[in-house]
Amino acid sequence: MNLHLSLVPVVSLLAGVLILVMPKLLNYIVAFYLIAIGLIGLIGLFGGHFHLHL
């Protein structure tokens, strides 16, 4: 049996739980979430290699 776990849903779930438990941290959680999703998107977009095409 293979288990494939994507990182984006795990980060989203963790952010949601932290917001429910500690609402005062909402700004920080949203900021870290957006940064994490952006980095995951960039790494996924370039296939793990950073290339800049101008």
mmCIF file of the N, C-alpha and C atoms, coordinates in Angstrom:
data_MODEL
# 
_entry.id   MODEL 
# 
loop_
_atom_site.group_PDB 
_atom_site.id 
_atom_site.type_symbol 
_atom_site.label_atom_id 
_atom_site.label_alt_id 
_atom_site.label_comp_id 
_atom_site.label_asym_id 
_atom_site.label_entity_id 
_atom_site.label_seq_id 
_atom_site.pdbx_PDB_ins_code 
_atom_site.Cartn_x 
_atom_site.Cartn_y 
_atom_site.Cartn_z 
_atom_site.occupancy 
_atom_site.B_iso_or_equiv 
_atom_site.pdbx_formal_charge 
_atom_site.auth_seq_id 
_atom_site.auth_comp_id 
_atom_site.auth_asym_id 
_atom_site.auth_atom_id 
_atom_site.pdbx_PDB_model_num 
ATOM 1   N N  . MET A 1 1  ? 0.843  -1.181 0.000   1.00 0.00 ? 1  MET A N  1 
ATOM 2   C CA . MET A 1 1  ? 0.000  0.000  0.000   1.00 0.00 ? 1  MET A CA 1 
ATOM 3   C C  . MET A 1 1  ? 0.892  1.249  0.000   1.00 0.00 ? 1  MET A C  1 
ATOM 4   N N  . ASN A 1 2  ? 0.653  2.146  -0.936  1.00 0.00 ? 2  ASN A N  1 
ATOM 5   C CA . ASN A 1 2  ? 1.406  3.392  -1.039  1.00 0.00 ? 2  ASN A CA 1 
ATOM 6   C C  . ASN A 1 2  ? 0.559  4.537  -0.520  1.00 0.00 ? 2  ASN A C  1 
ATOM 7   N N  . LEU A 1 3  ? 1.185  5.428  0.232   1.00 0.00 ? 3  LEU A N  1 
ATOM 8   C CA . LEU A 1 3  ? 0.502  6.607  0.744   1.00 0.00 ? 3  LEU A CA 1 
ATOM 9   C C  . LEU A 1 3  ? 1.194  7.832  0.181   1.00 0.00 ? 3  LEU A C  1 
ATOM 10  N N  . HIS A 1 4  ? 0.475  8.596  -0.639  1.00 0.00 ? 4  HIS A N  1 
ATOM 11  C CA . HIS A 1 4  ? 1.022  9.825  -1.211  1.00 0.00 ? 4  HIS A CA 1 
ATOM 12  C C  . HIS A 1 4  ? 0.411  10.997 -0.457  1.00 0.00 ? 4  HIS A C  1 
ATOM 13  N N  . LEU A 1 5  ? 1.255  11.782 0.177   1.00 0.00 ? 5  LEU A N  1 
ATOM 14  C CA . LEU A 1 5  ? 0.800  12.906 0.977   1.00 0.00 ? 5  LEU A CA 1 
ATOM 15  C C  . LEU A 1 5  ? 1.346  14.188 0.363   1.00 0.00 ? 5  LEU A C  1 
ATOM 16  N N  . SER A 1 6  ? 0.435  15.062 -0.028  1.00 0.00 ? 6  SER A N  1 
ATOM 17  C CA . SER A 1 6  ? 0.840  16.334 -0.613  1.00 0.00 ? 6  SER A CA 1 
ATOM 18  C C  . SER A 1 6  ? 1.085  17.340 0.514   1.00 0.00 ? 6  SER A C  1 
ATOM 19  N N  . LEU A 1 7  ? 2.024  18.230 0.307   1.00 0.00 ? 7  LEU A N  1 
ATOM 20  C CA . LEU A 1 7  ? 2.406  19.176 1.347   1.00 0.00 ? 7  LEU A CA 1 
ATOM 21  C C  . LEU A 1 7  ? 1.393  20.308 1.511   1.00 0.00 ? 7  LEU A C  1 
ATOM 22  N N  . VAL A 1 8  ? 0.751  20.732 0.457   1.00 0.00 ? 8  VAL A N  1 
ATOM 23  C CA . VAL A 1 8  ? -0.171 21.874 0.522   1.00 0.00 ? 8  VAL A CA 1 
ATOM 24  C C  . VAL A 1 8  ? -1.361 21.593 1.446   1.00 0.00 ? 8  VAL A C  1 
ATOM 25  N N  . PRO A 1 9  ? -2.047 20.455 1.324   1.00 0.00 ? 9  PRO A N  1 
ATOM 26  C CA . PRO A 1 9  ? -3.166 20.211 2.253   1.00 0.00 ? 9  PRO A CA 1 
ATOM 27  C C  . PRO A 1 9  ? -2.725 20.089 3.709   1.00 0.00 ? 9  PRO A C  1 
ATOM 28  N N  . VAL A 1 10 ? -1.543 19.559 3.938   1.00 0.00 ? 10 VAL A N  1 
ATOM 29  C CA . VAL A 1 10 ? -1.041 19.438 5.309   1.00 0.00 ? 10 VAL A CA 1 
ATOM 30  C C  . VAL A 1 10 ? -0.786 20.825 5.899   1.00 0.00 ? 10 VAL A C  1 
ATOM 31  N N  . VAL A 1 11 ? -0.171 21.701 5.124   1.00 0.00 ? 11 VAL A N  1 
ATOM 32  C CA . VAL A 1 11 ? 0.078  23.075 5.586   1.00 0.00 ? 11 VAL A CA 1 
ATOM 33  C C  . VAL A 1 11 ? -1.244 23.795 5.820   1.00 0.00 ? 11 VAL A C  1 
ATOM 34  N N  . SER A 1 12 ? -2.214 23.594 4.956   1.00 0.00 ? 12 SER A N  1 
ATOM 35  C CA . SER A 1 12 ? -3.523 24.235 5.107   1.00 0.00 ? 12 SER A CA 1 
ATOM 36  C C  . SER A 1 12 ? -4.234 23.749 6.366   1.00 0.00 ? 12 SER A C  1 
ATOM 37  N N  . LEU A 1 13 ? -4.196 22.454 6.589   1.00 0.00 ? 13 LEU A N  1 
ATOM 38  C CA . LEU A 1 13 ? -4.833 21.889 7.775   1.00 0.00 ? 13 LEU A CA 1 
ATOM 39  C C  . LEU A 1 13 ? -4.181 22.406 9.052   1.00 0.00 ? 13 LEU A C  1 
ATOM 40  N N  . LEU A 1 14 ? -2.870 22.423 9.077   1.00 0.00 ? 14 LEU A N  1 
ATOM 41  C CA . LEU A 1 14 ? -2.155 22.931 10.241  1.00 0.00 ? 14 LEU A CA 1 
ATOM 42  C C  . LEU A 1 14 ? -2.469 24.406 10.491  1.00 0.00 ? 14 LEU A C  1 
ATOM 43  N N  . ALA A 1 15 ? -2.502 25.203 9.431   1.00 0.00 ? 15 ALA A N  1 
ATOM 44  C CA . ALA A 1 15 ? -2.828 26.624 9.577   1.00 0.00 ? 15 ALA A CA 1 
ATOM 45  C C  . ALA A 1 15 ? -4.244 26.810 10.109  1.00 0.00 ? 15 ALA A C  1 
ATOM 46  N N  . GLY A 1 16 ? -5.193 26.038 9.604   1.00 0.00 ? 16 GLY A N  1 
ATOM 47  C CA . GLY A 1 16 ? -6.574 26.126 10.072  1.00 0.00 ? 16 GLY A CA 1 
ATOM 48  C C  . GLY A 1 16 ? -6.722 25.772 11.537  1.00 0.00 ? 16 GLY A C  1 
ATOM 49  N N  . VAL A 1 17 ? -6.048 24.713 11.962  1.00 0.00 ? 17 VAL A N  1 
ATOM 50  C CA . VAL A 1 17 ? -6.116 24.301 13.370  1.00 0.00 ? 17 VAL A CA 1 
ATOM 51  C C  . VAL A 1 17 ? -5.491 25.366 14.275  1.00 0.00 ? 17 VAL A C  1 
ATOM 52  N N  . LEU A 1 18 ? -4.346 25.903 13.856  1.00 0.00 ? 18 LEU A N  1 
ATOM 53  C CA . LEU A 1 18 ? -3.699 26.941 14.668  1.00 0.00 ? 18 LEU A CA 1 
ATOM 54  C C  . LEU A 1 18 ? -4.560 28.194 14.780  1.00 0.00 ? 18 LEU A C  1 
ATOM 55  N N  . ILE A 1 19 ? -5.271 28.553 13.715  1.00 0.00 ? 19 ILE A N  1 
ATOM 56  C CA . ILE A 1 19 ? -6.152 29.722 13.758  1.00 0.00 ? 19 ILE A CA 1 
ATOM 57  C C  . ILE A 1 19 ? -7.303 29.476 14.726  1.00 0.00 ? 19 ILE A C  1 
ATOM 58  N N  . LEU A 1 20 ? -7.845 28.255 14.732  1.00 0.00 ? 20 LEU A N  1 
ATOM 59  C CA . LEU A 1 20 ? -8.930 27.935 15.660  1.00 0.00 ? 20 LEU A CA 1 
ATOM 60  C C  . LEU A 1 20 ? -8.450 27.955 17.110  1.00 0.00 ? 20 LEU A C  1 
ATOM 61  N N  . VAL A 1 21 ? -7.262 27.447 17.347  1.00 0.00 ? 21 VAL A N  1 
ATOM 62  C CA . VAL A 1 21 ? -6.745 27.350 18.709  1.00 0.00 ? 21 VAL A CA 1 
ATOM 63  C C  . VAL A 1 21 ? -6.255 28.702 19.219  1.00 0.00 ? 21 VAL A C  1 
ATOM 64  N N  . MET A 1 22 ? -5.569 29.455 18.361  1.00 0.00 ? 22 MET A N  1 
ATOM 65  C CA . MET A 1 22 ? -4.983 30.741 18.776  1.00 0.00 ? 22 MET A CA 1 
ATOM 66  C C  . MET A 1 22 ? -5.350 31.829 17.770  1.00 0.00 ? 22 MET A C  1 
ATOM 67  N N  . PRO A 1 23 ? -6.554 32.387 17.863  1.00 0.00 ? 23 PRO A N  1 
ATOM 68  C CA . PRO A 1 23 ? -6.997 33.385 16.876  1.00 0.00 ? 23 PRO A CA 1 
ATOM 69  C C  . PRO A 1 23 ? -6.117 34.630 16.806  1.00 0.00 ? 23 PRO A C  1 
ATOM 70  N N  . LYS A 1 24 ? -5.405 34.971 17.886  1.00 0.00 ? 24 LYS A N  1 
ATOM 71  C CA . LYS A 1 24 ? -4.556 36.164 17.871  1.00 0.00 ? 24 LYS A CA 1 
ATOM 72  C C  . LYS A 1 24 ? -3.375 36.012 16.928  1.00 0.00 ? 24 LYS A C  1 
ATOM 73  N N  . LEU A 1 25 ? -3.051 34.791 16.549  1.00 0.00 ? 25 LEU A N  1 
ATOM 74  C CA . LEU A 1 25 ? -1.919 34.555 15.649  1.00 0.00 ? 25 LEU A CA 1 
ATOM 75  C C  . LEU A 1 25 ? -2.326 34.554 14.177  1.00 0.00 ? 25 LEU A C  1 
ATOM 76  N N  . LEU A 1 26 ? -3.546 34.967 13.888  1.00 0.00 ? 26 LEU A N  1 
ATOM 77  C CA . LEU A 1 26 ? -4.069 34.886 12.528  1.00 0.00 ? 26 LEU A CA 1 
ATOM 78  C C  . LEU A 1 26 ? -3.159 35.566 11.508  1.00 0.00 ? 26 LEU A C  1 
ATOM 79  N N  . ASN A 1 27 ? -2.695 36.770 11.778  1.00 0.00 ? 27 ASN A N  1 
ATOM 80  C CA . ASN A 1 27 ? -1.847 37.484 10.815  1.00 0.00 ? 27 ASN A CA 1 
ATOM 81  C C  . ASN A 1 27 ? -0.563 36.721 10.518  1.00 0.00 ? 27 ASN A C  1 
ATOM 82  N N  . TYR A 1 28 ? 0.072  36.203 11.565  1.00 0.00 ? 28 TYR A N  1 
ATOM 83  C CA . TYR A 1 28 ? 1.328  35.480 11.381  1.00 0.00 ? 28 TYR A CA 1 
ATOM 84  C C  . TYR A 1 28 ? 1.105  34.160 10.646  1.00 0.00 ? 28 TYR A C  1 
ATOM 85  N N  . ILE A 1 29 ? 0.016  33.471 11.002  1.00 0.00 ? 29 ILE A N  1 
ATOM 86  C CA . ILE A 1 29 ? -0.271 32.189 10.356  1.00 0.00 ? 29 ILE A CA 1 
ATOM 87  C C  . ILE A 1 29 ? -0.552 32.393 8.875   1.00 0.00 ? 29 ILE A C  1 
ATOM 88  N N  . VAL A 1 30 ? -1.348 33.409 8.545   1.00 0.00 ? 30 VAL A N  1 
ATOM 89  C CA . VAL A 1 30 ? -1.652 33.690 7.140   1.00 0.00 ? 30 VAL A CA 1 
ATOM 90  C C  . VAL A 1 30 ? -0.383 34.073 6.383   1.00 0.00 ? 30 VAL A C  1 
ATOM 91  N N  . ALA A 1 31 ? 0.468  34.873 6.996   1.00 0.00 ? 31 ALA A N  1 
ATOM 92  C CA . ALA A 1 31 ? 1.705  35.284 6.332   1.00 0.00 ? 31 ALA A CA 1 
ATOM 93  C C  . ALA A 1 31 ? 2.605  34.071 6.073   1.00 0.00 ? 31 ALA A C  1 
ATOM 94  N N  . PHE A 1 32 ? 2.815  33.231 7.082   1.00 0.00 ? 32 PHE A N  1 
ATOM 95  C CA . PHE A 1 32 ? 3.655  32.041 6.896   1.00 0.00 ? 32 PHE A CA 1 
ATOM 96  C C  . PHE A 1 32 ? 3.038  31.078 5.889   1.00 0.00 ? 32 PHE A C  1 
ATOM 97  N N  . TYR A 1 33 ? 1.703  30.960 5.918   1.00 0.00 ? 33 TYR A N  1 
ATOM 98  C CA . TYR A 1 33 ? 1.014  30.082 4.969   1.00 0.00 ? 33 TYR A CA 1 
ATOM 99  C C  . TYR A 1 33 ? 1.239  30.561 3.534   1.00 0.00 ? 33 TYR A C  1 
ATOM 100 N N  . LEU A 1 34 ? 1.069  31.840 3.307   1.00 0.00 ? 34 LEU A N  1 
ATOM 101 C CA . LEU A 1 34 ? 1.250  32.379 1.960   1.00 0.00 ? 34 LEU A CA 1 
ATOM 102 C C  . LEU A 1 34 ? 2.685  32.222 1.480   1.00 0.00 ? 34 LEU A C  1 
ATOM 103 N N  . ILE A 1 35 ? 3.638  32.445 2.369   1.00 0.00 ? 35 ILE A N  1 
ATOM 104 C CA . ILE A 1 35 ? 5.044  32.256 2.004   1.00 0.00 ? 35 ILE A CA 1 
ATOM 105 C C  . ILE A 1 35 ? 5.313  30.795 1.674   1.00 0.00 ? 35 ILE A C  1 
ATOM 106 N N  . ALA A 1 36 ? 4.803  29.889 2.496   1.00 0.00 ? 36 ALA A N  1 
ATOM 107 C CA . ALA A 1 36 ? 5.017  28.451 2.268   1.00 0.00 ? 36 ALA A CA 1 
ATOM 108 C C  . ALA A 1 36 ? 4.389  28.003 0.955   1.00 0.00 ? 36 ALA A C  1 
ATOM 109 N N  . ILE A 1 37 ? 3.170  28.433 0.678   1.00 0.00 ? 37 ILE A N  1 
ATOM 110 C CA . ILE A 1 37 ? 2.494  28.045 -0.561  1.00 0.00 ? 37 ILE A CA 1 
ATOM 111 C C  . ILE A 1 37 ? 3.233  28.623 -1.767  1.00 0.00 ? 37 ILE A C  1 
ATOM 112 N N  . GLY A 1 38 ? 3.718  29.851 -1.644  1.00 0.00 ? 38 GLY A N  1 
ATOM 113 C CA . GLY A 1 38 ? 4.493  30.448 -2.736  1.00 0.00 ? 38 GLY A CA 1 
ATOM 114 C C  . GLY A 1 38 ? 5.771  29.682 -3.017  1.00 0.00 ? 38 GLY A C  1 
ATOM 115 N N  . LEU A 1 39 ? 6.484  29.297 -1.961  1.00 0.00 ? 39 LEU A N  1 
ATOM 116 C CA . LEU A 1 39 ? 7.714  28.523 -2.150  1.00 0.00 ? 39 LEU A CA 1 
ATOM 117 C C  . LEU A 1 39 ? 7.434  27.147 -2.728  1.00 0.00 ? 39 LEU A C  1 
ATOM 118 N N  . ILE A 1 40 ? 6.381  26.506 -2.235  1.00 0.00 ? 40 ILE A N  1 
ATOM 119 C CA . ILE A 1 40 ? 6.006  25.190 -2.773  1.00 0.00 ? 40 ILE A CA 1 
ATOM 120 C C  . ILE A 1 40 ? 5.652  25.316 -4.249  1.00 0.00 ? 40 ILE A C  1 
ATOM 121 N N  . GLY A 1 41 ? 4.918  26.375 -4.607  1.00 0.00 ? 41 GLY A N  1 
ATOM 122 C CA . GLY A 1 41 ? 4.549  26.590 -6.001  1.00 0.00 ? 41 GLY A CA 1 
ATOM 123 C C  . GLY A 1 41 ? 5.758  26.836 -6.887  1.00 0.00 ? 41 GLY A C  1 
ATOM 124 N N  . LEU A 1 42 ? 6.701  27.625 -6.399  1.00 0.00 ? 42 LEU A N  1 
ATOM 125 C CA . LEU A 1 42 ? 7.905  27.887 -7.183  1.00 0.00 ? 42 LEU A CA 1 
ATOM 126 C C  . LEU A 1 42 ? 8.741  26.630 -7.371  1.00 0.00 ? 42 LEU A C  1 
ATOM 127 N N  . ILE A 1 43 ? 8.901  25.867 -6.327  1.00 0.00 ? 43 ILE A N  1 
ATOM 128 C CA . ILE A 1 43 ? 9.684  24.635 -6.424  1.00 0.00 ? 43 ILE A CA 1 
ATOM 129 C C  . ILE A 1 43 ? 8.993  23.649 -7.354  1.00 0.00 ? 43 ILE A C  1 
ATOM 130 N N  . GLY A 1 44 ? 7.673  23.551 -7.254  1.00 0.00 ? 44 GLY A N  1 
ATOM 131 C CA . GLY A 1 44 ? 6.925  22.659 -8.133  1.00 0.00 ? 44 GLY A CA 1 
ATOM 132 C C  . GLY A 1 44 ? 6.935  23.130 -9.574  1.00 0.00 ? 44 GLY A C  1 
ATOM 133 N N  . LEU A 1 45 ? 6.884  24.448 -9.759  1.00 0.00 ? 45 LEU A N  1 
ATOM 134 C CA . LEU A 1 45 ? 6.852  25.018 -11.101 1.00 0.00 ? 45 LEU A CA 1 
ATOM 135 C C  . LEU A 1 45 ? 8.143  24.739 -11.850 1.00 0.00 ? 45 LEU A C  1 
ATOM 136 N N  . PHE A 1 46 ? 9.265  24.850 -11.171 1.00 0.00 ? 46 PHE A N  1 
ATOM 137 C CA . PHE A 1 46 ? 10.552 24.653 -11.807 1.00 0.00 ? 46 PHE A CA 1 
ATOM 138 C C  . PHE A 1 46 ? 11.073 23.231 -11.663 1.00 0.00 ? 46 PHE A C  1 
ATOM 139 N N  . GLY A 1 47 ? 10.284 22.347 -11.096 1.00 0.00 ? 47 GLY A N  1 
ATOM 140 C CA . GLY A 1 47 ? 10.699 20.964 -10.951 1.00 0.00 ? 47 GLY A CA 1 
ATOM 141 C C  . GLY A 1 47 ? 11.888 20.781 -10.023 1.00 0.00 ? 47 GLY A C  1 
ATOM 142 N N  . GLY A 1 48 ? 12.028 21.646 -9.053  1.00 0.00 ? 48 GLY A N  1 
ATOM 143 C CA . GLY A 1 48 ? 13.121 21.548 -8.117  1.00 0.00 ? 48 GLY A CA 1 
ATOM 144 C C  . GLY A 1 48 ? 14.368 22.265 -8.561  1.00 0.00 ? 48 GLY A C  1 
ATOM 145 N N  . HIS A 1 49 ? 14.375 22.777 -9.800  1.00 0.00 ? 49 HIS A N  1 
ATOM 146 C CA . HIS A 1 49 ? 15.523 23.506 -10.318 1.00 0.00 ? 49 HIS A CA 1 
ATOM 147 C C  . HIS A 1 49 ? 15.091 24.941 -10.571 1.00 0.00 ? 49 HIS A C  1 
ATOM 148 N N  . PHE A 1 50 ? 15.890 25.863 -10.127 1.00 0.00 ? 50 PHE A N  1 
ATOM 149 C CA . PHE A 1 50 ? 15.548 27.269 -10.305 1.00 0.00 ? 50 PHE A CA 1 
ATOM 150 C C  . PHE A 1 50 ? 16.163 27.792 -11.603 1.00 0.00 ? 50 PHE A C  1 
ATOM 151 N N  . HIS A 1 51 ? 15.300 28.076 -12.572 1.00 0.00 ? 51 HIS A N  1 
ATOM 152 C CA . HIS A 1 51 ? 15.711 28.620 -13.858 1.00 0.00 ? 51 HIS A CA 1 
ATOM 153 C C  . HIS A 1 51 ? 14.958 29.909 -14.088 1.00 0.00 ? 51 HIS A C  1 
ATOM 154 N N  . LEU A 1 52 ? 15.623 30.895 -14.590 1.00 0.00 ? 52 LEU A N  1 
ATOM 155 C CA . LEU A 1 52 ? 14.968 32.159 -14.916 1.00 0.00 ? 52 LEU A CA 1 
ATOM 156 C C  . LEU A 1 52 ? 15.107 32.394 -16.420 1.00 0.00 ? 52 LEU A C  1 
ATOM 157 N N  . HIS A 1 53 ? 13.961 32.430 -17.099 1.00 0.00 ? 53 HIS A N  1 
ATOM 158 C CA . HIS A 1 53 ? 13.949 32.647 -18.538 1.00 0.00 ? 53 HIS A CA 1 
ATOM 159 C C  . HIS A 1 53 ? 13.461 34.064 -18.809 1.00 0.00 ? 53 HIS A C  1 
ATOM 160 N N  . LEU A 1 54 ? 14.296 34.854 -19.419 1.00 0.00 ? 54 LEU A N  1 
ATOM 161 C CA . LEU A 1 54 ? 13.931 36.235 -19.722 1.00 0.00 ? 54 LEU A CA 1 
ATOM 162 C C  . LEU A 1 54 ? 13.641 36.400 -21.206 1.00 0.00 ? 54 LEU A C  1 
# 
